[in-house]
Amino acid sequence: MNIENLLATQIAKALTAVFTHSVDSQAVALQPTKKEFEGDITLVVFPYLKASKKSPEETARLLGEYLLTEATLVAKYNVVKGFLNLTIQPSAWIQALKGLQQDPTFGQLPNNGKAVMVEYSSPNTNKPLHLGHLRNNFLGFSVSQILGANGCKVLKANLVNDRGIHICKSMLAYQKFGKGETPKEAGVKGDKLVGNYYVRFEQENKKQAAEIFATYQAQGLITDERTEEQQKEKAKMATALMQEAQVMLKKWEENDQPTVDLWKKMNGWVYEGFEATYQTIGVAFDKFYYESNTYLLGKDVVEEGLAKGVFFKKDNGSVWIDLKAEGLDEKLVLRADGTSVYITQDIGTADLKFKDFPMQQSLYVIGNEQEYHMKVLKIIMQKLGRPYADGMFHLSYGMVELPSGKMKSREGTVVDADDLIAELIELAKQTTKELGKVQEMPDAEKEELYKMLGLGALKYFLLKVDPRRTMLFNPEESLALTGDTATYIQYTHARIASILRTADTSGYNYQPESYQNLATLLPIEQEMIQVLGQYTAKLKDAAEELAPSVLATYGYELAKLYGKFFHDCPIFKAETDEIRSFRIALSAQTGKTIKEVMKLLGIAVPNRM
């Protein structure tokens, strides 16, 4: 039972009875009463003055009188200008907690018939996962969990970028400098080994480009800063190393066996590395797509679009779409030589995904630097008349930057995901040991706790911020285990678990019948029930906004409020057995809610800390 929903229904009835004004109860906006005024829940009456034809004060008073007489929830009311402050009957709060405690479907809304595909991670097989990938993975996985809890059928997809010139750079560098070493021989994960050769390619290419650029300077081709940058980029593309990489890409596309064999071997190393990281961070996928299988898709769709007049062909044979009417420009969809561009592949893959999983919504968890590309893709699919096109949504997120600026894989200036996780787990271990509260734990349980705390700190740090915001990764702040952190919330859960162990060991009953006759509640106890009752609304908000940060904020505020309750309200030394049972039940529901919130964020909670 949700107090706000019941009260909104009774207020809607009051508006009809007193002012003959019909309103949907879901449109009745309620808010917590401000601390300086008496009451629990406040109704702002200004939206109803036109219907009442009375002053704000009189409108509020008439509604208050009706509710006091007719509504079982309301104990008393007071009016402050246009604000009707309502005090809820203690028995209603008791019933609300009872309803939450006995709800067999708590945390899971009914099936809404909506199918959603969430595509996230989408790594390149030329480097290991880094901090930016972690934000993508945590965001995609959490959104998938949240949508599932809201009653959607969710398929988690991963489109792996396993082909292209960047992959060939790693392959060529390995050919030239690798001397046949394997991840086992090098003592590193396969994805890291391949990533090292990608960096090596860029280092060697930079040297060659510097020599070419020097000749440009000697020829007097550098006249200003603009031409200097242009000539530097030209030099990078003109190196012998880059030409060899281009040749390798052509060989791969022609299915040259030695090239394909090397590609398979190195990609295999990377996949093993990725899987190890995925298992560590606790994310998973239902379906993998590979760019090597999809890059040729879309050509038939381009022909279809030409026939429909969606695309047009230029004199050189290249195919385009004119999006000037949409405020964009002309976009190439097929080169003059008939080869695909990136969006050609995405057009075909979109059709393939819908064929595999007919869905109402397709979410692409991709960084905000791809906003233009995703906007163009959606418009193209709409113009082609695809039934899923309107449901395509770019879940854009801001980049994670370092204090020194943007991370660059080619220069090796990234925060490696595995290294960061290991560092956080080690810090959690050191901090927990210093607190001296785990000496009696078995070693295996200790290690699991350290992992839980370290990963929790990282996930919460990356998810508590609105996904659209660019984040500055501050190592000191991310490693802090106090304040607005997962650790604080995890500690609250562990504290509650300890209370419940004591209650169970002592044989205390805290089922609803043990406190149903309680006559009065403290304000903090009422506030706890009120906030607990908001969980379903927060869950819906998080799904509507596609923002795990909504739940992260709710979880932190709930934990903080419980801390105040724990400080102010003795549990095992309560005045009566009934109050003790009630406070244990309130603690149990708080722990249950915290666990559910954190699960949707992909964060585990301990029973002991």
C-alpha positions as CSV (number, residue, x, y, z in Angstrom):
1,M,0.0,0.0,0.0
2,N,1.4,3.4,-1.0
3,I,0.2,6.2,1.2
4,E,0.6,8.9,-1.5
5,N,-1.4,6.9,-4.1
6,L,-4.2,6.3,-1.7
7,L,-4.2,9.9,-0.5
8,A,-4.2,11.1,-4.2
9,T,-7.3,8.9,-4.8
10,Q,-9.1,10.4,-1.8
11,I,-8.1,14.0,-2.8
12,A,-9.5,13.4,-6.3
13,K,-12.8,12.3,-4.7
14,A,-12.8,15.4,-2.6
15,L,-12.3,17.7,-5.6
16,T,-15.3,16.1,-7.2
17,A,-17.5,16.2,-4.1
18,V,-16.6,19.7,-3.0
19,F,-16.0,21.6,-6.3
20,T,-17.6,19.2,-8.9
21,H,-14.1,19.1,-10.5
22,S,-13.0,15.8,-12.0
23,V,-9.3,15.0,-12.0
24,D,-7.3,11.8,-12.5
25,S,-5.7,10.8,-9.2
26,Q,-2.4,10.3,-11.0
27,A,-2.4,14.0,-11.8
28,V,-2.7,15.0,-8.1
29,A,0.8,16.2,-7.2
30,L,1.8,15.7,-3.5
31,Q,5.0,16.6,-1.7
32,P,6.5,16.0,1.7
33,T,5.5,18.7,4.2
34,K,8.3,21.1,4.9
35,K,10.0,20.5,8.3
36,E,8.9,23.9,9.7
37,F,5.2,23.0,9.4
38,E,3.1,20.4,11.0
39,G,2.0,17.5,8.7
40,D,3.3,14.7,6.7
41,I,2.1,15.3,3.1
42,T,1.2,18.6,1.4
43,L,-1.2,19.4,-1.4
44,V,-0.6,22.6,-3.4
45,V,-4.1,23.8,-4.2
46,F,-3.3,26.6,-6.7
47,P,-4.0,24.4,-9.7
48,Y,-7.6,24.0,-8.5
49,L,-8.5,27.6,-7.8
50,K,-10.2,28.0,-11.2
51,A,-12.5,25.1,-10.3
52,S,-13.1,26.2,-6.7
53,K,-13.6,29.9,-7.5
54,K,-12.4,30.7,-4.0
55,S,-9.2,31.9,-2.4
56,P,-6.3,29.6,-1.9
57,E,-6.8,29.4,1.9
58,E,-10.6,28.7,1.6
59,T,-10.0,26.1,-1.1
60,A,-7.5,24.3,1.1
61,R,-9.7,24.6,4.2
62,L,-12.8,23.1,2.4
63,L,-10.7,20.2,1.0
64,G,-9.1,19.6,4.4
65,E,-12.6,19.5,6.1
66,Y,-13.8,17.0,3.6
67,L,-10.8,14.8,4.0
68,L,-10.9,14.9,7.7
69,T,-14.5,13.7,7.7
70,E,-14.4,11.3,4.8
71,A,-10.8,10.1,4.3
72,T,-9.6,7.3,6.6
73,L,-6.0,8.3,6.1
74,V,-6.2,11.8,7.4
75,A,-5.8,12.5,11.2
76,K,-5.8,16.3,11.0
77,Y,-4.8,19.2,8.7
78,N,-3.6,22.8,8.6
79,V,-3.5,25.5,6.0
80,V,-0.6,27.7,5.1
81,K,-1.7,30.1,2.3
82,G,-2.3,27.8,-0.7
83,F,-0.7,24.7,1.0
84,L,-2.9,22.0,2.6
85,N,-0.7,20.1,5.1
86,L,-2.1,16.7,6.0
87,T,-1.2,14.6,9.0
88,I,-1.6,10.8,8.3
89,Q,-3.2,8.4,10.8
90,P,-0.5,6.2,12.5
91,S,-2.6,3.2,11.6
92,A,-2.2,4.0,7.9
93,W,1.6,4.1,8.2
94,I,1.5,0.7,10.0
95,Q,-0.7,-0.7,7.2
96,A,1.7,0.7,4.6
97,L,4.7,-1.1,6.2
98,K,2.6,-4.3,6.5
99,G,1.8,-4.1,2.8
100,L,5.4,-3.6,1.9
101,Q,6.6,-6.5,4.1
102,Q,4.0,-8.9,2.7
103,D,4.3,-7.9,-1.0
104,P,5.4,-11.1,-2.8
105,T,6.2,-9.2,-5.9
106,F,8.3,-6.5,-4.2
107,G,10.9,-5.1,-6.6
108,Q,9.3,-6.6,-9.7
109,L,6.5,-4.8,-11.6
110,P,4.1,-6.9,-13.8
111,N,5.0,-7.8,-17.4
112,N,4.2,-4.7,-19.5
113,G,4.5,-6.5,-22.9
114,K,7.4,-4.3,-24.0
115,A,10.5,-5.9,-25.6
116,V,13.7,-3.9,-25.4
117,M,17.2,-4.6,-26.7
118,V,20.0,-2.8,-24.9
119,E,23.3,-2.8,-26.8
120,Y,26.3,-1.9,-24.7
121,S,30.0,-2.5,-24.2
122,S,30.8,-2.7,-27.9
123,P,34.6,-3.0,-27.5
124,N,37.3,-2.9,-30.1
125,T,39.5,-6.0,-30.3
126,N,42.7,-3.9,-30.4
127,K,42.9,-3.0,-26.7
128,P,41.7,-4.0,-23.3
129,L,38.8,-2.4,-21.5
130,H,39.5,0.9,-19.8
131,L,37.7,3.3,-17.4
132,G,35.5,4.7,-20.2
133,H,34.4,1.1,-21.1
134,L,33.5,0.5,-17.4
135,R,31.1,3.4,-17.5
136,N,29.5,2.0,-20.6
137,N,29.2,-1.5,-19.2
138,F,27.9,-0.5,-15.8
139,L,25.4,1.9,-17.4
140,G,24.1,-0.7,-20.0
141,F,23.9,-3.5,-17.5
142,S,22.1,-1.4,-14.9
143,V,19.6,0.0,-17.3
144,S,18.9,-3.5,-18.5
145,Q,18.2,-4.6,-14.9
146,I,16.0,-1.6,-14.3
147,L,13.9,-2.1,-17.4
148,G,13.5,-5.8,-16.5
149,A,12.3,-4.9,-13.0
150,N,9.8,-2.6,-14.6
151,G,8.2,-5.5,-16.5
152,C,10.1,-5.3,-19.8
153,K,11.5,-8.3,-21.7
154,V,15.1,-7.3,-22.1
155,L,17.8,-8.7,-24.4
156,K,21.4,-7.5,-23.6
157,A,23.5,-7.3,-26.8
158,N,27.1,-6.7,-27.5
159,L,28.3,-5.6,-30.9
160,V,32.1,-6.3,-31.0
161,N,34.2,-4.1,-33.3
162,D,36.6,-6.9,-34.5
163,R,37.7,-5.6,-37.9
164,G,39.0,-2.5,-39.5
165,I,42.3,-0.6,-39.8
166,H,42.7,-0.2,-36.0
167,I,42.7,-4.0,-35.7
168,C,45.2,-4.3,-38.5
169,K,47.5,-1.9,-36.7
170,S,47.8,-4.3,-33.7
171,M,48.2,-7.2,-36.1
172,L,51.0,-5.6,-38.1
173,A,52.9,-4.4,-35.0
174,Y,52.7,-8.0,-33.6
175,Q,54.0,-9.3,-36.9
176,K,56.9,-6.9,-36.9
177,F,57.9,-6.8,-33.2
178,G,56.1,-9.7,-31.5
179,K,58.5,-12.5,-32.2
180,G,55.6,-15.0,-31.9
181,E,55.1,-14.4,-28.2
182,T,51.8,-15.5,-26.6
183,P,49.9,-14.1,-23.6
184,K,51.1,-17.0,-21.5
185,E,54.7,-16.4,-22.5
186,A,54.4,-12.7,-21.9
187,G,52.6,-13.2,-18.6
188,V,49.7,-10.8,-19.4
189,K,46.1,-11.2,-20.4
190,G,45.5,-11.5,-24.2
191,D,43.6,-8.2,-24.5
192,K,46.5,-6.4,-22.8
193,L,49.1,-8.0,-25.1
194,V,47.2,-7.0,-28.2
195,G,46.7,-3.5,-26.8
196,N,50.4,-3.1,-26.2
197,Y,51.0,-3.8,-29.9
198,Y,48.4,-1.2,-30.9
199,V,50.3,1.4,-28.8
200,R,53.6,0.1,-30.3
201,F,52.2,0.7,-33.8
202,E,51.3,4.3,-33.0
203,Q,54.7,4.9,-31.5
204,E,56.5,3.7,-34.5
205,N,54.1,5.4,-36.9
206,K,54.7,8.7,-35.1
207,K,58.4,8.4,-35.7
208,Q,58.0,7.8,-39.4
209,A,55.4,10.6,-39.6
210,A,57.8,13.0,-38.0
211,E,60.4,12.3,-40.7
212,I,57.8,12.9,-43.5
213,F,56.6,16.1,-41.8
214,A,60.2,17.4,-41.7
215,T,60.3,17.1,-45.5
216,Y,57.1,19.0,-45.7
217,Q,58.7,21.8,-43.7
218,A,61.8,21.8,-45.8
219,Q,59.6,22.1,-48.9
220,G,57.9,25.2,-47.4
221,L,54.5,23.6,-47.2
222,I,53.8,24.8,-43.7
223,T,52.4,28.3,-43.8
224,D,50.2,28.6,-40.7
225,E,48.8,26.6,-37.8
226,R,46.0,25.2,-39.9
227,T,48.2,23.8,-42.6
228,E,50.6,22.5,-40.0
229,E,47.9,20.3,-38.5
230,Q,46.7,19.2,-41.9
231,Q,50.2,18.2,-43.0
232,K,50.8,16.3,-39.7
233,E,47.7,14.3,-40.3
234,K,48.7,13.7,-43.9
235,A,52.2,12.6,-42.8
236,K,50.6,10.0,-40.4
237,M,48.7,8.5,-43.3
238,A,51.6,8.6,-45.7
239,T,54.0,6.4,-43.6
240,A,55.3,3.1,-44.8
241,L,53.8,1.5,-41.7
242,M,50.3,2.9,-42.4
243,Q,50.5,1.7,-46.0
244,E,51.3,-1.8,-44.8
245,A,48.4,-1.7,-42.5
246,Q,46.1,-0.7,-45.3
247,V,47.5,-3.6,-47.4
248,M,46.8,-5.9,-44.5
249,L,43.2,-4.7,-44.3
250,K,42.7,-5.4,-48.0
251,K,44.2,-8.9,-47.6
252,W,41.8,-9.5,-44.7
253,E,38.8,-8.4,-46.8
254,E,40.0,-10.7,-49.6
255,N,40.1,-13.6,-47.1
256,D,43.9,-14.1,-47.4
257,Q,44.4,-17.2,-45.2
258,P,47.6,-16.2,-43.3
259,T,46.1,-12.8,-42.5
260,V,42.8,-14.3,-41.4
261,D,44.6,-16.9,-39.3
262,L,46.5,-14.2,-37.5
263,W,43.3,-12.2,-37.0
264,K,41.6,-15.1,-35.5
265,K,44.5,-15.9,-33.2
266,M,44.8,-12.4,-31.8
267,N,41.1,-11.8,-31.5
268,G,40.9,-15.1,-29.6
269,W,43.4,-13.8,-27.1
270,V,41.3,-10.6,-26.7
271,Y,38.0,-12.4,-26.2
272,E,39.6,-14.5,-23.4
273,G,40.7,-11.3,-21.8
274,F,37.4,-9.5,-22.2
275,E,35.5,-12.5,-20.7
276,A,37.7,-12.5,-17.6
277,T,37.0,-8.8,-17.1
278,Y,33.3,-9.2,-17.7
279,Q,33.2,-11.9,-15.1
280,T,35.1,-9.8,-12.6
281,I,32.8,-6.8,-13.1
282,G,29.6,-8.8,-13.1
283,V,28.1,-8.0,-16.4
284,A,26.7,-10.4,-19.0
285,F,25.1,-10.5,-22.4
286,D,22.4,-12.6,-24.1
287,K,23.6,-12.0,-27.7
288,F,26.9,-11.1,-29.3
289,Y,27.2,-9.5,-32.8
290,Y,30.5,-9.2,-34.6
291,E,31.4,-6.5,-37.0
292,S,33.2,-9.0,-39.1
293,N,29.9,-10.7,-39.8
294,T,27.8,-7.5,-40.2
295,Y,30.1,-5.0,-42.1
296,L,28.7,-6.1,-45.4
297,L,25.1,-5.9,-44.3
298,G,23.2,-2.9,-45.5
299,K,24.1,-2.9,-49.2
300,D,20.7,-4.5,-50.1
301,V,19.0,-2.0,-47.9
302,V,20.7,0.8,-49.8
303,E,19.4,-0.6,-53.1
304,E,15.9,-0.7,-51.5
305,G,16.3,2.9,-50.4
306,L,17.3,3.9,-53.9
307,A,14.2,2.3,-55.3
308,K,12.1,4.1,-52.7
309,G,13.7,7.5,-53.4
310,V,15.1,7.6,-49.9
311,F,18.7,7.7,-51.2
312,F,20.1,9.3,-54.4
313,K,23.1,8.5,-56.5
314,K,25.7,11.1,-57.5
315,D,27.5,11.2,-60.9
316,N,30.5,9.2,-59.5
317,G,28.2,6.4,-58.4
318,S,28.3,7.1,-54.7
319,V,25.0,6.9,-52.8
320,W,23.8,9.6,-50.4
321,I,20.8,10.7,-48.4
322,D,19.8,14.4,-48.2
323,L,19.0,15.4,-44.6
324,K,19.0,19.1,-45.1
325,A,15.3,19.3,-44.4
326,E,16.0,17.7,-41.0
327,G,18.6,20.4,-40.2
328,L,21.6,18.1,-41.1
329,D,23.5,17.7,-44.3
330,E,24.0,15.1,-47.0
331,K,25.3,11.8,-45.7
332,L,27.2,9.2,-47.7
333,V,25.8,5.6,-47.3
334,L,27.8,3.8,-50.0
335,R,31.1,4.7,-51.7
336,A,31.5,5.1,-55.4
337,D,33.4,1.8,-55.6
338,G,30.5,0.0,-53.9
339,T,32.2,-0.5,-50.6
340,S,30.4,0.1,-47.3
341,V,30.9,3.0,-44.9
342,Y,30.2,2.6,-41.2
343,I,26.6,3.6,-41.4
344,T,25.9,1.1,-44.1
345,Q,26.8,-1.6,-41.7
346,D,24.6,-0.1,-38.9
347,I,21.7,0.1,-41.3
348,G,21.9,-3.6,-42.0
349,T,22.7,-4.6,-38.4
350,A,19.6,-2.7,-37.3
351,D,17.4,-4.9,-39.5
352,L,19.3,-8.0,-38.3
353,K,18.7,-7.2,-34.6
354,F,15.0,-6.7,-35.2
355,K,14.8,-10.0,-37.0
356,D,16.5,-11.7,-34.1
357,F,14.4,-10.0,-31.4
358,P,11.3,-8.1,-32.5
359,M,11.2,-5.2,-30.1
360,Q,9.5,-1.9,-29.4
361,Q,12.7,-0.2,-28.3
362,S,16.3,-0.5,-29.2
363,L,18.8,1.3,-26.9
364,Y,22.3,2.0,-28.1
365,V,24.6,2.8,-25.1
366,I,27.2,4.8,-26.9
367,G,29.3,7.9,-25.9
368,N,28.0,11.4,-26.7
369,E,30.6,11.9,-29.5
370,Q,28.4,9.7,-31.7
371,E,25.2,11.8,-31.3
372,Y,25.3,12.9,-34.9
373,H,25.8,9.4,-36.3
374,M,23.0,8.0,-34.2
375,K,20.6,10.8,-35.2
376,V,21.3,10.1,-38.9
377,L,20.8,6.4,-38.4
378,K,17.4,6.8,-36.8
379,I,16.2,9.2,-39.5
380,I,17.3,6.8,-42.2
381,M,15.5,3.9,-40.7
382,Q,12.3,6.0,-40.2
383,K,12.5,7.1,-43.9
384,L,12.8,3.4,-44.9
385,G,9.7,2.7,-43.0
386,R,11.1,0.3,-40.4
387,P,8.6,-0.6,-37.7
388,Y,11.2,-0.3,-35.0
389,A,12.7,3.0,-36.1
390,D,10.8,5.2,-33.7
391,G,11.9,3.1,-30.8
392,M,15.6,3.5,-31.6
393,F,17.2,5.5,-28.8
394,H,20.8,6.7,-28.3
395,L,21.5,6.4,-24.6
396,S,24.2,8.9,-24.7
397,Y,26.7,9.3,-21.9
398,G,29.5,11.7,-21.3
399,M,33.1,10.7,-21.5
400,V,35.2,9.9,-18.5
401,E,38.2,12.2,-18.4
402,L,41.4,12.4,-16.4
403,P,42.6,15.5,-14.6
404,S,45.2,15.7,-17.4
405,G,42.6,15.6,-20.2
406,K,41.0,12.9,-22.4
407,M,42.2,9.3,-22.3
408,K,43.9,8.1,-25.5
409,S,44.3,4.4,-26.2
410,R,46.8,4.9,-29.0
411,E,49.1,6.8,-26.6
412,G,48.6,4.4,-23.7
413,T,47.2,7.2,-21.5
414,V,44.2,5.2,-20.2
415,V,43.1,3.9,-16.8
416,D,43.1,0.2,-17.4
417,A,40.0,-1.5,-16.1
418,D,41.6,-4.5,-14.6
419,D,44.3,-2.4,-12.9
420,L,41.8,0.0,-11.5
421,I,39.6,-2.8,-10.1
422,A,42.6,-4.5,-8.5
423,E,43.7,-1.3,-6.9
424,L,40.2,-0.6,-5.5
425,I,40.0,-4.1,-4.1
426,E,43.4,-3.8,-2.5
427,L,42.4,-0.5,-0.9
428,A,39.2,-2.0,0.4
429,K,41.3,-4.8,1.9
430,Q,43.6,-2.4,3.7
431,T,40.9,-0.1,4.9
432,T,38.7,-2.9,6.2
433,K,41.7,-4.5,8.0
434,E,42.5,-1.2,9.7
435,L,38.9,-1.1,11.1
436,G,39.6,-4.4,12.7
437,K,36.1,-5.9,12.3
438,V,36.8,-8.9,10.2
439,Q,39.4,-10.9,12.1
440,E,36.9,-13.7,12.8
441,M,35.8,-14.1,9.2
442,P,37.0,-17.0,7.2
443,D,39.6,-16.0,4.6
444,A,37.4,-16.8,1.7
445,E,34.6,-14.6,3.1
446,K,37.1,-11.8,3.6
447,E,38.3,-11.9,0.0
448,E,34.7,-11.9,-1.2
449,L,34.0,-8.8,1.0
450,Y,37.0,-6.9,-0.3
451,K,36.0,-7.6,-3.9
452,M,32.4,-6.6,-3.1
453,L,33.5,-3.3,-1.5
454,G,36.1,-2.4,-4.2
455,L,33.8,-3.1,-7.1
456,G,30.8,-1.4,-5.3
457,A,32.8,1.8,-4.8
458,L,33.8,1.9,-8.5
459,K,30.3,1.1,-9.9
460,Y,28.6,3.5,-7.6
461,F,31.0,6.3,-8.4
462,L,30.3,5.9,-12.1
463,L,26.5,5.4,-11.8
464,K,25.6,8.0,-9.3
465,V,26.2,10.8,-11.8
466,D,23.6,11.5,-14.5
467,P,24.8,9.5,-17.5
468,R,24.7,12.6,-19.8
469,R,27.3,14.4,-17.8
470,T,31.0,14.2,-18.7
471,M,32.8,12.9,-15.6
472,L,36.2,13.9,-14.3
473,F,37.8,10.8,-12.9
474,N,39.5,11.8,-9.7
475,P,41.4,8.8,-8.3
476,E,41.3,10.0,-4.7
477,E,37.6,10.7,-4.7
478,S,36.8,7.4,-6.5
479,L,38.9,5.4,-3.9
480,A,37.2,7.1,-0.9
481,L,35.2,4.6,1.1
482,T,33.2,7.1,3.1
483,G,30.5,9.7,2.3
484,D,28.2,9.4,-0.7
485,T,29.6,6.0,-1.6
486,A,28.5,2.4,-2.1
487,T,30.5,1.5,1.0
488,Y,28.2,3.6,3.2
489,I,25.1,2.0,1.8
490,Q,26.7,-1.5,2.0
491,Y,27.6,-0.8,5.6
492,T,24.0,0.1,6.3
493,H,22.9,-3.2,4.9
494,A,25.4,-5.1,6.9
495,R,24.3,-3.3,10.1
496,I,20.7,-4.3,9.4
497,A,21.7,-7.9,8.7
498,S,23.4,-8.0,12.1
499,I,20.2,-6.7,13.7
500,L,18.1,-9.4,12.0
501,R,20.6,-12.1,13.1
502,T,20.2,-11.0,16.7
503,A,16.4,-10.8,16.4
504,D,16.2,-14.3,14.9
505,T,18.6,-15.8,17.4
506,S,16.6,-14.2,20.2
507,G,13.4,-15.5,18.8
508,Y,11.8,-12.1,18.3
509,N,8.7,-12.0,16.1
510,Y,8.6,-9.1,13.7
511,Q,5.9,-10.2,11.3
512,P,3.0,-7.8,10.8
513,E,0.8,-9.3,13.5
514,S,3.4,-8.5,16.1
515,Y,3.0,-4.7,15.7
516,Q,-0.4,-4.2,14.0
517,N,-1.9,-2.6,17.2
518,L,0.8,0.0,17.6
519,A,-1.0,3.3,18.4
520,T,1.7,5.9,17.8
521,L,4.8,6.4,15.8
522,L,7.7,8.8,16.0
523,P,8.1,11.3,13.1
524,I,11.3,9.6,12.0
525,E,9.5,6.2,11.9
526,Q,6.7,7.7,9.7
527,E,9.3,9.3,7.4
528,M,11.1,5.9,7.0
529,I,7.9,4.2,5.9
530,Q,7.1,7.1,3.6
531,V,10.5,6.9,1.9
532,L,10.3,3.1,1.7
533,G,6.9,3.5,0.0
534,Q,8.5,5.6,-2.7
535,Y,10.7,2.8,-4.1
536,T,8.3,1.7,-6.9
537,A,7.9,5.4,-8.0
538,K,11.7,5.7,-8.1
539,L,12.1,2.5,-10.0
540,K,9.6,3.8,-12.6
541,D,11.5,7.1,-12.8
542,A,14.8,5.4,-13.3
543,A,13.3,3.4,-16.2
544,E,11.6,6.4,-17.8
545,E,14.8,8.5,-17.5
546,L,17.1,5.6,-18.3
547,A,19.2,6.8,-15.4
548,P,20.6,4.5,-12.7
549,S,21.6,7.7,-10.9
550,V,17.9,8.0,-9.8
551,L,18.2,4.8,-7.8
552,A,21.7,5.6,-6.6
553,T,20.5,8.8,-5.1
554,Y,17.4,7.1,-3.5
555,G,19.6,4.3,-2.0
556,Y,21.9,6.8,-0.4
557,E,19.1,9.0,1.0
558,L,17.4,5.9,2.4
559,A,20.6,4.7,4.0
560,K,21.3,8.1,5.5
561,L,17.7,8.3,6.9
562,Y,18.1,4.9,8.4
563,G,21.3,6.0,10.1
564,K,19.3,8.8,11.8
565,F,16.5,6.3,12.7
566,F,19.1,3.9,14.2
567,H,20.6,6.7,16.3
568,D,17.3,8.1,17.5
569,C,15.3,4.9,18.0
570,P,16.5,2.0,20.3
571,I,15.6,-1.3,18.8
572,F,16.3,-4.1,21.3
573,K,15.9,-1.7,24.2
574,A,12.6,-0.3,22.9
575,E,9.9,0.7,25.5
576,T,7.7,-2.3,24.6
577,D,7.8,-5.6,22.8
578,E,5.5,-4.2,20.1
579,I,7.7,-1.2,19.4
580,R,10.7,-3.5,19.2
581,S,9.0,-5.8,16.7
582,F,7.9,-2.8,14.6
583,R,11.5,-1.3,14.5
584,I,13.0,-4.7,13.6
585,A,10.4,-5.0,10.8
586,L,11.2,-1.5,9.7
587,S,14.9,-2.4,9.6
588,A,14.2,-5.5,7.7
589,Q,12.2,-3.7,5.0
590,T,15.0,-1.1,4.7
591,G,17.6,-3.8,4.2
592,K,15.4,-5.5,1.6
593,T,14.9,-2.3,-0.3
594,I,18.6,-1.4,-0.1
595,K,19.6,-4.8,-1.4
596,E,17.1,-4.5,-4.3
597,V,18.3,-1.0,-5.2
598,M,22.0,-2.0,-5.2
599,K,21.2,-5.2,-7.2
600,L,19.8,-3.0,-10.0
601,L,23.0,-1.0,-10.0
602,G,24.9,-4.3,-10.3
603,I,26.3,-3.9,-6.7
604,A,26.3,-6.7,-4.2
605,V,25.8,-6.0,-0.5
606,P,27.4,-7.9,2.4
607,N,25.8,-9.3,5.5
608,R,28.9,-8.6,7.6
609,M,31.5,-5.9,7.4
